[in-house]
Amino acid sequence: MAVKRCRIRRSVCFYSYILLSCLILVSVLWPPQAQAILHPLDGGGNFHTSVDVINRWVSEDQLDVMVLVEVTNADLKFEREGDGFVGRVRVEVTLESLAGEIVTRKRQIHTPAMSEADAGARTQFQVFGVLLRDVSFREGRVSCGVYDVNQRKPGILNSARKNSASSECSTAWVAESAPRPTTGVALEEPLFLMQAPMDAWNPSHVDAQAEDSGWLQDYTHPSRRYGLQQDHLQIFQPVWPQAGGVPLDHEPAGLRVEVVNLDMDFALHDTVRFDDRGRQALAAGRPAALFYSLDVNLLPEGAYLLNMAPLDGQGRGSLTRFDVIWRLSALGKHRGLVLGEGHTVFSGRELKDFLGSSPAEQEKLLEEFWDALNPDLESPVNEAYLEFQYRLAYVQKFLGGFGEFGAVDDRGEVFLLLGPADEIQTKHMPMNFRDQDDARIKVYQSLAPDRDGTTAKGGSIGGTQNINPYEAVGGVPMPYSYSAERDRGNIVYSASHNFPFELWKYENGGNPLFPSRFADRGLHPRFLFIDQTGQGDYKLESSNVLQADE
């Protein structure tokens, strides 16, 4: 495809009827048939990736699909090779039609050597892509797996099988049946760029470039995050004319551009004009292209829709999304921490909306959540969020860790939601069966005594140890608890009955920072955590918050 570079003349203006124009333009520009991916995919697993899927027409009959991947340096494992540190990544992409036809491609990535500091940086990232050539179908499902060859998945079995740490995603995929419109011009999906030398770049041979060339490697921007990373939005926009070309007496005026934030309270309008080469290409029936740049210093932080369409209304437009980030903390925060925080503070519909939002939207939702809990709006420090950060740091170091689904250990979840317990009774090595049973009774019976030592727990007729805490002889009696006996029946013959446990007791309901399933559920919440594997993996086994006091 011959690609023509066109100069851009921009005229930016703000309208008082922002909301109305946004709604009208979105309805006009939305293509009659869905186009690929509106927003980049979030790959998840052992680390986070941003994955962008771009449909690119090489000719009227040949469709190529580009799958672009962006991953933060700190999420990969770099190993020393020579004088620098190098990462090794394997990318596997599969495109499957509704009829079961499969197109797949694998690619090995060897990153450039870099310093140890750059290899561990959270604000630097690697970008690479896979090209699926001449895809014959137009609808199906796309899957992408990114594997860190230098790093194994956690676990003994994964290590033995040499399973590489991975980040995976999958979604429905669709393309237009043909690139040309019935009349006018049609816009392909724009390619988002970063730090591209637009003024000096000659794109006339872009589609002939290999997937590992400098053009794709150095300038594509799959995550579409602008602001601190780059203060200019840059896109490459291919444009196809109708069959036979656009008549000269209906010369296309150019494109209308509208940038709208998702809150529908800010809009920016712009125009892009074709130059002489672009108009000549469209008149001759050849595809042309535009480079477009926008200073994002004009845009507040948030998630945005980018709408582009022919100025004369003849043809097909495009609709995509991008993010603007102005906080350094948002760029430096591990993606797993953002998702884990969302899983911790949101639930129900709010959690579903959070998980379905873009990274910028998720960060904004969290910021709004904590702002609403700020006890002193005039203070530069949000004490509620600061306390949560203290708790999070403790969980990460002492209570099993924190990941993209929240606290790894059930103790960590309770600690985040209620704060430190007023009393913790711990048995790292239970002396007999009744140690854990006594703790279970104290979960549901607030007046149950502490039976310290073996003698206080009593014995049994014949000198053998009786596993039933209610049939002990000669010891301090324990009150009967139906709930405790029910829970004990589920575990009494398992190995974990002898494993370590912790009983957490709270007075006056603990210190919840926000509403949760453990907050405001009584004055004396109690939780029994059992190390169910014997390897420090504590799970919540009994609680009077989930099952009321007796």
Stockholm file with secondary structure:
# STOCKHOLM 1.0

chainA/1-550         MAVKRCRIRRSVCFYSYILLSCLILVSVLWPPQAQAILHPLDGGGNFHTSVDVINRWVSEDQLDVMVLVEVTNADLKFEREGDGFVGRVRVEVTLESLAGEIVTRKRQIHTPAMSEADAGARTQFQVFGVLLRDVSFREGRVSCGVYDVNQRKPGILNSARKNSASSECSTAWVAESAPRPTTGVALEEPLFLMQAPMDAWNPSHVDAQAEDSGWLQDYTHPSRRYGLQQDHLQIFQPVWPQAGGVPLDHEPAGLRVEVVNLDMDFALHDTVRFDDRGRQALAAGRPAALFYSLDVNLLPEGAYLLNMAPLDGQGRGSLTRFDVIWRLSALGKHRGLVLGEGHTVFSGRELKDFLGSSPAEQEKLLEEFWDALNPDLESPVNEAYLEFQYRLAYVQKFLGGFGEFGAVDDRGEVFLLLGPADEIQTKHMPMNFRDQDDARIKVYQSLAPDRDGTTAKGGSIGGTQNINPYEAVGGVPMPYSYSAERDRGNIVYSASHNFPFELWKYENGGNPLFPSRFADRGLHPRFLFIDQTGQGDYKLESSNVLQADE
#=GR chainA/1-550 SS CCCCCCCCCCCCBCCTTHHHHHHHHHHHHSCSSCCSCSSCEEEEESSCEEEEEEEEESSSSCEEEEEEEEEEGGGSCCEEETTEEECEEEEEEEEEETTSCEEEEEEEEECCCBCHHHHTCSSCEEEEEEEECSCCCSEEEEEEEEEEEEEECSSHHHHHHTCEEEEEEEEEEECCSCSSCSSSEEECCCEEESSCCTTTCCGGGGGGSCTTSHHHHHHBCTTCEEESSCSEEEEEEEEEECTTCCCGGGCCCCEEEEEEETTSSCEEEEEECCCHHHHHHHHTTCCEEEEEEEEGGGSCSEEEEEEEEETTSCEECEEEEEEEECCHHHHHSCHHHHHHHHHHHCCHHHHHHHHTSCHHHHHHHHHHHHHHTCSCTTSSSCHHHHHHHHHHHHHHHHSSCEETTEESSHHHHHHHHHCSCSEEEEESSCSSHHHHHHHHHHHHCTTCCCCCTTGGGCBCTTSCCCSCGGGCBSSCCCCCCHHHHHHHHTTTTSGGGGSCEEEEECSTTCCCSSCCTTTTSCSSCEEEEEESSSSSCEEEEEETTTSCCC
#=GC SS_cons         CCCCCCCCCCCCBCCTTHHHHHHHHHHHHSCSSCCSCSSCEEEEESSCEEEEEEEEESSSSCEEEEEEEEEEGGGSCCEEETTEEECEEEEEEEEEETTSCEEEEEEEEECCCBCHHHHTCSSCEEEEEEEECSCCCSEEEEEEEEEEEEEECSSHHHHHHTCEEEEEEEEEEECCSCSSCSSSEEECCCEEESSCCTTTCCGGGGGGSCTTSHHHHHHBCTTCEEESSCSEEEEEEEEEECTTCCCGGGCCCCEEEEEEETTSSCEEEEEECCCHHHHHHHHTTCCEEEEEEEEGGGSCSEEEEEEEEETTSCEECEEEEEEEECCHHHHHSCHHHHHHHHHHHCCHHHHHHHHTSCHHHHHHHHHHHHHHTCSCTTSSSCHHHHHHHHHHHHHHHHSSCEETTEESSHHHHHHHHHCSCSEEEEESSCSSHHHHHHHHHHHHCTTCCCCCTTGGGCBCTTSCCCSCGGGCBSSCCCCCCHHHHHHHHTTTTSGGGGSCEEEEECSTTCCCSSCCTTTTSCSSCEEEEEESSSSSCEEEEEETTTSCCC
//
